Amino acid sequence: MKLIKLWPIFFIFAVANVFADTKIGFVDTQRILREASPAVRAAKKLEKEFEPRRAEMQRVSTQGKLLQQVLDKKQYIGK
């Protein structure tokens, strides 16, 4: 009769023993893809290819901001 009452305790110890050997790992795939040699080379190649375009867009953006300032001043003076 006592053995029947103690079976949940035996069960818990048996399950705990099974899970004690289980190991869970984590793989950061984003880091692997970002730091892999082919990814680094491709990123440098793309950076080199698009740098002139980025500089041109920055220049056009600056011109647009200056033009907006000029137009705002003219509109303010015209009121």
Secondary structure per residue as TSV (DSSP state, phi and psi in degrees):
chain	resnum	aa	ss	phi	psi
A	1	M	-	360.0	-41.1
A	2	K	H	-63.7	-35.4
A	3	L	H	-63.2	-37.5
A	4	I	H	-65.9	-36.9
A	5	K	H	-73.1	-24.9
A	6	L	H	-93.7	-3.7
A	7	W	H	-60.1	-35.8
A	8	P	H	-61.7	-35.1
A	9	I	H	-67.3	-43.7
A	10	F	H	-62.1	-39.4
A	11	F	H	-63.5	-44.3
A	12	I	H	-61.7	-43.8
A	13	F	H	-65.1	-36.9
A	14	A	H	-67.3	-43.3
A	15	V	H	-66.8	-41.3
A	16	A	H	-62.1	-37.5
A	17	N	H	-66.6	-38.9
A	18	V	H	-65.8	-44.2
A	19	F	H	-75.9	-17.5
A	20	A	H	-66.4	-27.5
A	21	D	T	-89.6	-6.3
A	22	T	-	-83.6	130.5
A	23	K	-	-122.5	138.8
A	24	I	-	-115.8	132.1
A	25	G	-	-112.7	167.0
A	26	F	-	-132.4	131.7
A	27	V	-	-118.2	121.3
A	28	D	-	-88.9	90.7
A	29	T	H	-66.6	-33.4
A	30	Q	H	-62.5	-41.3
A	31	R	H	-66.4	-41.3
A	32	I	H	-61.1	-47.0
A	33	L	H	-67.2	-33.9
A	34	R	H	-75.0	-36.4
A	35	E	H	-100.3	-1.8
A	36	A	S	-68.0	146.5
A	37	S	H	-54.7	-47.1
A	38	P	H	-62.6	-35.7
A	39	A	H	-68.0	-39.8
A	40	V	H	-65.4	-43.7
A	41	R	H	-63.7	-42.6
A	42	A	H	-64.8	-39.6
A	43	A	H	-64.1	-42.0
A	44	K	H	-65.4	-39.7
A	45	K	H	-64.3	-44.5
A	46	L	H	-65.7	-39.9
A	47	E	H	-61.0	-44.3
A	48	K	H	-64.8	-39.8
A	49	E	H	-68.9	-38.0
A	50	F	H	-97.2	-3.1
A	51	E	H	-58.9	-46.1
A	52	P	H	-60.9	-37.9
A	53	R	H	-66.4	-40.6
A	54	R	H	-64.2	-41.9
A	55	A	H	-64.0	-41.7
A	56	E	H	-63.6	-43.0
A	57	M	H	-65.4	-35.8
A	58	Q	H	-65.2	-41.5
A	59	R	H	-64.3	-44.6
A	60	V	H	-64.8	-38.7
A	61	S	H	-62.8	-42.7
A	62	T	H	-63.6	-43.3
A	63	Q	H	-61.3	-41.8
A	64	G	H	-62.4	-40.6
A	65	K	H	-65.4	-41.6
A	66	L	H	-65.2	-42.3
A	67	L	H	-62.0	-40.3
A	68	Q	H	-63.3	-40.0
A	69	Q	H	-63.1	-43.1
A	70	V	H	-62.3	-45.9
A	71	L	H	-64.7	-38.8
A	72	D	H	-63.2	-40.2
A	73	K	H	-65.6	-42.6
A	74	K	H	-65.4	-38.8
A	75	Q	H	-67.8	-38.3
A	76	Y	H	-67.0	-41.5
A	77	I	H	-68.2	-34.8
A	78	G	H	-72.1	-14.5
A	79	K	-	-74.1	360.0
